[in-house]
Amino acid sequence: MKSYPETVAFLGQFGRFQQVVFLLLCISIVPNGFGAFTLVFLTDTPTHHCRVPDVNLTEDWRAVVIPVRVMNGKEVRSSCSRYRLDVVRNLSDQGYSPGRDVNLTFLEEETCQDGWIYSKEVYQSTVVTEFDLVCNNKWKKPLTTTIFFVGILAGSFFAGQLSDKFGRKPILFITLALQTVFSFIQVFSVSWSMFTVLLVINGLGQMSNYMAALVLGAEILTGNVRLLYSSLGTCFGFAAGYMILPVCAYFLRDWKSLMLALSLPCLALFPFWWFIPESPRWLLCQGRVEEAEAIVRKAARMNKVQAPQVIFEDYIVSKPKDSQAKEPHSILDLVGNVEIGFMTIILCYVALLWSIAHSGDGGKIRHHHRLRPDVPLHHRAVPDGATKHGGRDLQHSGADGKLHHAIPAGTQVLLAIPALHHTGQSGRFGGLRNRPPAREFRATAP
């Protein structure tokens, strides 16, 4: 009796077939890298102040109609208020001079009733400038990011179950289509509400696509290549997208242009459908032995090896007895018993700590340093808080900020390792390592 890796061992581990699958799946993950962090640039808030309409004001009054505040020891123009325009216009008409005849501190202020003027020093436009997500509407900016991750969370819950039912390959390309199509449609958003609705659908495809590619590669590949793909290949694909994003953002300062540049090239990934096969393991679990054999035979031809006459002979899928009802499975099985539930809690805790350490800065980027043309590219790659004076001198506070999150999180992860080891090996929560899988197949040698 042979397992799947033993049955397809005649293919070798890294022939032409495995190389093509490895490379194409890694490339398919690239959009997840830049898609997950696009909002960092799309929702950045440029310097802004109230718009002053073209009314009859002297140059002196027009220069001071925006109040000046002291922030961090510097004088800056108010972002959300101006002196009452009717009062300022009346004083201007009467010939009074600001500061000499009128003490500005006693003038009444009003909100930006005519909109805002945004600095274009870094960006030509962002989602914030497009829909005025500032001042009384600034709460919409963090909500936008939250809504995006709600879509990612929902996609993570459903993608696995859908891929179990319909296959790994269809879900991989459906989620890729969600990202591509809805990123493109977002460019034509006419309101913040429309943008966020499209954004949550876009988020459904983000992590789902990554998970589908990860599982598909892990099921097609075997041996050390499978380990290499699962641990490094997928990470390199994601990192490539992560590095492409700031390069595109540097040259494209308009949010619509950036969205188009990141979505349209993804159309080139859809021809991969004819080169990436369905998972033979999944096909075998569905009883579609002929289709699984066809994929393996095609792989044998690509690798120029001879396939056995019958590859999956006497294939058996473990099924419940007729007298027993089929046991349903769901995500609740992760907490369905003490052993698996304990491991699930530990893994969720480790993932939480990793997220805190990874995003400890709050995801902020000093774009006025990163996107300035006089700052070298290698300085723009340094995390926020780690640079000063245009990204040229290291700043200890940034490193300290990272260590403040990373050291406690890393320590607690190390403390969790013995618990994971204990869970999977022995003791009260032991026995998981030797427990047979719920569903498996066996194939006899031809």
C-alpha atoms as one frame of an Amber mdcrd trajectory, in Angstrom:
protein
   0.000   0.000   0.000   1.435   3.348  -1.041   0.651   6.909  -0.075   0.243
   9.640  -2.685   3.884  10.887  -2.528   5.109   7.320  -2.912   2.727   6.666
  -5.804   3.920   9.684  -7.835   7.583   9.331  -6.816   8.425   8.263 -10.390
   7.878  11.902 -11.442  10.816  13.111  -9.394  10.591  16.114  -7.103  11.599
  19.059  -9.291  11.177  18.238 -12.946   9.817  20.586 -15.555   6.225  20.034
 -14.394   7.018  20.942 -10.785   9.104  23.930 -11.891   6.238  25.353 -13.944
   3.710  24.854 -11.141   6.104  26.290  -8.543   6.866  29.414 -10.587   3.320
  30.167 -11.763   1.799  29.759  -8.316   4.431  32.068  -6.813   3.639  34.671
  -9.483  -0.090  34.325  -8.784   0.574  35.338  -5.171   2.276  38.622  -6.136
  -1.031  40.609  -6.326  -1.694  39.711  -2.692   1.541  41.434  -1.698   0.683
  44.828  -3.110  -3.075  44.465  -2.672  -2.821  43.988   1.087  -1.025  47.319
   1.596  -2.410  49.514  -1.180  -4.544  51.446   1.304  -1.381  52.765   2.961
  -0.948  55.010  -0.078  -4.561  55.341  -1.190  -5.767  56.686   2.156  -2.849
  58.903   3.081  -3.858  62.411   4.161  -1.939  65.300   2.606  -1.584  68.665
   4.318  -4.781  70.647   3.833  -6.647  73.767   4.872 -10.016  75.384   4.257
 -10.780  76.643   0.808 -11.408  80.394   0.641 -13.735  81.358  -2.218 -12.904
  84.188  -4.560 -14.424  87.044  -2.593 -13.411  90.687  -2.239 -10.612  90.504
   0.340  -7.379  92.444   0.590  -4.160  90.488   0.277  -3.450  90.944   3.990
  -6.772  89.480   5.054  -6.581  86.640   2.527  -3.190  85.682   3.954  -4.512
  85.381   7.537  -8.053  84.090   6.983  -6.830  80.602   7.959  -5.965  80.492
  11.723  -2.471  79.453  12.732  -1.971  76.718  15.336   1.136  75.600  17.193
   1.704  71.867  16.784   4.847  70.111  17.993   6.515  73.487  18.453   5.764
  74.604  14.886   3.202  77.026  13.553   0.875  75.400  11.025  -2.316  76.504
   9.328  -5.531  75.084  10.747  -6.831  72.111   8.800 -10.484  72.281   9.760
 -11.443  75.897  10.430 -11.181  79.435   9.148 -12.211  82.837  10.447 -15.822
  83.652   9.685 -15.764  84.815   6.112 -18.562  87.363   6.455 -16.804  89.030
   9.418 -13.433  89.045   7.643 -14.987  90.484   4.489 -16.695  93.227   6.481
 -13.431  94.164   8.231 -11.610  94.140   4.908 -14.211  96.419   3.319 -13.858
  98.887   6.220 -10.121  99.114   5.686  -8.976  97.462   8.925  -5.613  95.688
   8.907  -5.197  92.258  10.561  -2.877  92.187  13.549  -2.599  95.986  13.700
  -6.223  97.123  13.899  -7.811  93.779  14.721  -6.655  91.158  17.246  -7.150
  87.887  15.364  -7.451  85.811  18.541 -10.886  87.347  19.193 -12.321  86.564
  15.764 -14.955  83.850  15.552 -14.114  80.757  13.532 -16.206  78.511  11.327
 -15.826  75.119   9.664 -14.640  74.621   6.087 -17.941  75.310   4.381 -16.424
  75.545   0.900 -14.274  72.416   1.043 -10.516  72.066   1.347  -7.345  72.738
  -0.568  -4.910  69.812  -0.415  -1.166  69.945  -0.814   0.142  68.258  -3.960
   3.721  68.114  -2.779   3.545  64.314  -2.472   0.273  63.185  -4.060  -1.824
  64.490  -6.895  -4.833  62.839  -5.262  -5.778  60.145  -2.762  -9.051  58.608
  -1.652  -8.985  61.074   1.233  -8.790  64.088  -1.106 -11.281  62.567  -3.533
 -14.042  62.134  -0.945 -12.898  64.718   1.663 -12.247  62.220   4.451 -10.936
  64.906   6.802 -12.123  66.875   9.824 -15.685  65.780  10.650 -15.361  62.894
   8.198 -11.907  61.720   9.255 -13.454  58.730  11.052 -14.174  57.268   7.626
 -10.464  56.834   6.897  -9.714  54.161   9.569 -13.131  52.632   8.920 -12.110
  52.142   5.290  -9.168  49.992   6.363 -11.332  48.104   8.852 -13.914  47.311
   6.177 -11.177  45.993   3.896  -9.940  43.590   6.571 -13.509  42.525   7.300
 -13.627  41.369   3.685 -10.334  39.532   4.153 -11.660  37.873   7.317 -14.867
  36.763   5.602 -12.933  35.415   2.631 -10.635  33.461   4.925 -13.621  31.710
   6.516 -15.329  30.707   3.287 -12.467  30.101   0.857 -11.367  26.851   2.470
 -14.828  25.339   2.490 -15.499  26.450  -1.092 -12.196  25.007  -2.309 -13.025
  21.713  -0.574 -16.316  21.604  -2.447 -15.473  23.044  -5.868 -11.733  22.495
  -6.124  -8.533  24.408  -5.443  -7.985  25.677  -8.968 -11.412  27.313  -9.533
 -11.235  29.155  -6.194  -7.688  30.331  -6.975  -8.800  32.023 -10.183 -12.169
  33.218  -8.892 -10.481  35.047  -6.015  -7.891  36.438  -8.415 -10.757  37.724
 -10.573 -12.377  39.354  -7.529  -9.184  41.280  -6.798  -8.596  42.313 -10.400
 -12.121  43.235 -11.455 -13.166  45.089  -8.327  -9.843  46.933  -8.025 -10.491
  48.190 -11.550 -14.102  49.157 -10.816 -13.025  51.059  -7.701 -11.345  53.597
  -9.961 -14.811  54.721 -11.067 -16.226  55.130  -7.557 -18.381  58.238  -7.250
 -18.703  58.172  -3.468 -16.981  56.836  -0.385 -19.830  54.365   0.158 -19.394
  52.911  -3.310 -15.633  52.688  -2.812 -15.952  50.783   0.470 -18.552  48.335
  -0.872 -16.231  47.480  -3.739 -13.321  47.366  -1.310 -14.888  44.705   0.896
 -15.532  42.523  -2.176 -11.921  43.092  -3.183 -10.887  41.996   0.303 -12.790
  38.736  -0.104 -10.260  37.706  -2.723  -7.107  38.803  -0.902  -6.265  36.172
   1.690  -8.500  33.639  -0.053  -6.304  33.763  -3.140  -3.161  33.359  -1.062
  -4.601  30.380   0.808  -5.824  28.710  -2.393  -2.385  29.056  -4.009  -0.660
  27.784  -0.881  -2.875  24.699  -0.595  -2.803  23.937  -4.321   0.993  24.005
  -4.439   1.314  22.004  -1.234  -0.944  19.295  -2.672   0.669  19.097  -6.111
   4.298  19.238  -5.023   5.965  16.586  -2.874   9.032  16.088  -0.743  11.505
  18.892  -0.126  10.087  20.977  -2.984   6.736  21.026  -1.232   8.438  22.271
   1.928  10.396  24.879  -0.052   7.252  26.173  -1.739   5.164  26.321   1.440
   7.818  28.053   3.502   9.749  30.245   1.045   8.083  30.254  -2.370   4.807
  31.762  -1.235   6.612  34.267   0.983   8.839  35.399  -1.872   5.802  35.879
  -4.105   4.103  37.992  -1.465   7.304  39.955  -0.791   7.715  40.686  -4.501
   4.275  42.323  -4.564   5.101  44.164  -1.358   8.195  45.664  -3.037   6.411
  46.484  -6.300   3.826  48.628  -4.482   6.090  51.499  -3.303   7.823  51.617
  -6.686   4.476  52.100  -8.434   3.367  54.602  -5.780   6.566  56.586  -6.270
   5.935  57.110  -9.969   2.134  57.277  -9.867   0.964  59.957  -7.429  -2.708
  59.789  -8.440  -4.722  57.118  -6.630  -6.700  56.138  -9.719  -3.561  55.686
 -11.783  -2.066  53.580  -9.009  -5.145  51.348  -8.860  -5.086  50.845 -12.623
  -1.367  50.068 -12.603  -1.871  47.414  -9.934  -5.026  45.823 -11.339  -4.668
  45.712 -15.124  -1.378  43.720 -15.187  -3.159  40.976 -13.223  -5.054  40.140
 -16.407  -1.851  38.510 -17.595  -2.254  35.884 -14.851  -5.490  34.399 -16.157
  -3.814  32.386 -18.977  -2.164  30.462 -16.139  -5.437  28.512 -16.025  -4.166
  26.331 -18.874  -0.835  25.626 -17.160  -1.761  25.130 -13.501  -3.574  21.809
 -12.948  -6.150  20.917 -10.366  -4.870  19.204  -7.246  -4.644  15.440  -7.886
  -5.051  14.839  -4.168  -8.346  16.737  -4.169  -9.534  14.854  -7.244  -8.743
  11.557  -5.570 -10.683  12.573  -2.474 -13.637  13.306  -4.767 -13.321   9.891
  -6.421 -12.290  11.410  -9.773  -9.441   8.971 -10.289  -9.324   9.258 -14.094
  -8.805  13.025 -13.961  -6.073  12.662 -11.347  -4.302  10.050 -13.469  -4.546
  12.307 -16.536  -2.786  15.126 -14.672  -0.044  12.845 -13.412   0.477  11.365
 -16.901   0.788  14.855 -18.361   3.348  15.645 -15.655   5.254  12.483 -16.613
   5.405  13.595 -20.248   6.667  17.050 -19.230   9.322  15.471 -17.010  10.147
  12.932 -19.748   9.643   9.905 -17.519   7.623   6.748 -18.096   4.393   6.518
 -16.118   3.095   3.142 -14.919   0.260   1.622 -16.889  -2.047   2.090 -13.892
  -1.050   4.795 -11.452  -3.763   4.740  -8.801  -4.680   1.066  -8.814  -7.204
  -0.186  -6.250  -7.760   3.368  -5.054  -9.761   3.430  -1.835 -11.391   6.363
  -0.123 -12.300   5.734   3.476 -16.059   6.037   3.741 -18.457   5.589   6.638
 -20.343   2.355   6.803 -23.793   2.291   5.324 -25.274   1.869   8.772 -23.656
   5.067   9.959 -24.643   8.556   8.976 -21.960  10.639   7.315 -20.330  12.845
   9.914 -20.426  16.537   8.883 -17.352  18.693   9.370 -17.046  22.448   9.772
 -14.781  25.113  11.194 -16.283  24.396  14.616 -14.260  21.179  14.644 -11.237
  23.336  15.502 -12.695  23.802  18.985 -14.773  20.639  19.023 -12.546  18.771
  21.463 -10.040  19.697  24.117  -6.889  18.672  22.244  -7.509  20.412  18.926
  -9.183  23.347  20.666  -6.136  23.930  22.866  -3.801  23.898  19.865  -6.125
  26.237  17.942  -6.082  28.764  20.793  -2.286  28.672  21.003  -1.864  29.124
  17.251  -4.323  32.029  17.207  -2.420  33.616  20.080   0.892  33.215  18.240
  -0.645  34.740  15.083  -1.936  37.678  17.130   1.507  38.307  18.605   3.075
  38.125  15.169   0.604  40.705  13.861   1.359  43.052  16.753   5.100  42.760
  16.188   4.773  43.090  12.418   2.440  46.107  12.474   3.544  47.681  15.724
   4.006  51.088  14.112   0.367  51.196  13.157   1.270  50.857   9.493   2.280
  54.503   9.173   4.650  55.632   6.456   6.258  59.011   6.234   5.383  59.618
   2.639   6.919  63.078   2.584  10.228  61.251   2.971   9.501  58.058   1.072
   8.075  59.608  -2.063  10.333  62.610  -2.380  12.485  62.365  -5.514  15.610
  63.534  -3.651  15.522  60.533  -1.277  17.291  57.381  -2.548  15.165  54.270
  -2.996  17.085  52.258  -0.412  16.241  54.871   2.228  12.540  54.682   1.361
  12.564  51.001   2.253  13.383  51.776   5.909  10.327  51.423   8.214   8.554
  54.457   9.647  10.274  55.896  12.666  13.654  54.528  11.613  14.678  57.554
   9.553  15.009  61.258  10.061  15.901  64.291   7.926  14.655  62.921   4.603
  15.412  59.310   5.456  19.183  59.713   5.817  19.939  59.464   9.542  18.836
  56.621  11.756  16.565  57.552  14.579  16.755  55.462  17.735  13.131  56.076
  18.636  11.976  54.126  15.576  14.083  51.101  16.442  13.010  51.349  20.043
   9.385  51.409  18.900   9.863  48.213  16.960  11.663  46.541  19.852   8.929
  47.665  22.204   6.499  45.463  20.266   8.832  42.773  18.983  10.624  41.753
  22.189   7.500  40.972  24.294   5.776  39.328  21.329   8.817  37.225  20.446
   9.294  36.180  24.054   5.692  35.017  24.346   5.955  33.092  21.063   8.984
  31.253  22.472   7.018  30.484  25.614   4.208  29.048  23.486   6.483  26.536
  21.736   6.653  24.098  24.693   2.871  24.164  24.905   2.562  23.321  21.209
   5.133  20.559  21.571   3.303  19.194  24.601  -0.024  19.317  22.748   1.233
  17.318  19.805   3.373  14.790  21.638   2.191  13.586  25.012   0.391  14.270
  28.254  -3.131  15.445  28.777  -3.364  16.883  25.262  -1.163  14.297  23.575
  -1.840  11.754  20.919  -2.434  14.091  17.994   0.739  13.164  16.160  -0.152
   9.514  15.702  -3.837  10.023  15.097  -4.838   8.950  11.548  -6.404  11.579
   9.282 -10.168  11.678   8.895  -9.932  10.970   5.175  -7.087   9.258   3.345
  -6.435   7.181   0.276  -4.205   4.227  -0.444  -2.921   3.028  -3.775  -1.264
  -0.317  -4.361   1.846  -0.582  -6.478   1.104  -1.367 -10.125
